[in-house]
Amino acid sequence: MALRRPVYLDIETLMALGDYHGLDMPRLTDVVEKAVKKRSGNAKASFGGIGAGGELGKDVELQSSFTIAPTEKASVSKVIDGLLAGEHTVPASHDAVLKKDDIVEVEGLVRLTAASLAGKMLYILRKYLESTDQDIRQVDFTGMAPEVMTLLQSVYLRNELVPIPVLVDVVGTGLAPRVLVNLRPNLFVDSATSDQIEGDRRILGTVRRLVAEGDDGYVSTEDWLLPDWEYLIKRLLMTEISDKVQEIVNSLKIDLPAKDVHAWIKGPAVVLDAVAVY
């Protein structure tokens, strides 16, 4: 088997899977470093039924990455090889029958979903609102101050990843349903930009959810659009999320496929929790 060079790695889960399936396990150290950038500037905005005005001085934590040594890369590759060779995974094929918690390796073209692109911007807005006095007002994205717009453009255009889960689409896997993959924050290797995970990749993951076909088959995108938002505000925003994201996109004047940002994704689909991307 070839040496794998992960760009994303959940070491804890990989080691747990190997241990559970009786593989000869190496000892690895999980090293994660966090970075915080100070943002400043005056701004006023109203969002999701909440209006706010004040200083945009809240620290914004960005995704950070960690480094694994060459010997650790070899150990990681051996564990992945052991899982694949020992028939502990379900082969990716059109006829594959998956169930929750199955281990599967898929290969295809990885791209960030519109839900995650929008979720990144919504995270910045939430951090801003947390730093202001808030009261109930009408929803309006069109009057955001230039300082807020500059911050959003910076995070979007520089491919910076904020510390929220990321949802990617994988095309050409050979599986019959659409394949979506959840990436937890702060588990990126060597680089914390989204272009490190987009492109032709292989992904080892576990089945998080199976989404059936038909009117009843859908998965909510709120885990990636509005992670850690207060419950009642999340319920309000998810009823009108497409329109609100479109308002942000129009204000930013960026090319975001806002029409693909919905409160749900239709089946048939399978959602994987990524263990490693390489």
Buried (B, 14 or more C-beta within 10 A) or exposed (E): EEEBEBBBBBBEBBBEBBEEBEBEBBEBEEEEEEBEEEBEBEBBBBBBBBBBBBBBBBEBBBBBBBEBEEEBBEBBBBBBBBBBEEEBBBEBEEEBEBEEEBBBBBBBEBBBBBBBBBBBBBBBBBBBBEBBEBEEBEBEBEEBBEBBBBBBBBBBEEBBBBBBBBBBBBEEBBBBBBBBBBBBBBBBBEBBBBEBBBEEBBBBBBBBBBBEEEEEBBBEBBBBBBBEBEEEBBEBBBEBBBEBBBBBBEBBEBEBEBEBBBBBBBBBBBBBBBBBBB
